[in-house]
Structure formats: structure tokens, C-alpha cells
């Protein structure tokens, strides 16, 4: 059975925050592995570390999933 983006997204949002952030980190670095620039890697590493820290400390500001999906759908269907 082929997974759709919607099905995969539904499964992913059920994961704990820490695991979702690790998946994001993996995906971002997966594409950047072919680049030879240490500056890009270190910038992403810092960004991800800062975001994980904000989530852990409770200072991250999130948005409602349904509202975010509505914005995305509106942007890509226009």
C-alpha cells in the first residue's frame, strides 16, 4: 500500500515532539550531505539545536496544525 503525504503526516503528528524534531533534522541533513559547505551544515545544526532547545524549555511558539495545513493548501492551490 502506497502512503500518501496526508497519511504520513497524520502518523508523524502523533509522535512526541522530540521524535518529530529528530525526523526533521534527519530530512534536512539528508539533502545537505552532498554539499561540501561546512557553513551550511553548521548553520542548520545551530538552527535545529536552537529549535529543539526552545521546545524543551517551553518557549517555542507553535501554530495550530489545522490552521497550518489550511495555509499550505491555500498557498499551493492558488
Secondary structure, 3 states (H helix, E strand, C coil): CCCCHHHHHHHHHCCCHHHHHHHHHHHHHHHHCCCCCHHHHHHHHHHHHHHHHHHHHCCCCCCCHHHHHHHHHHHHHC
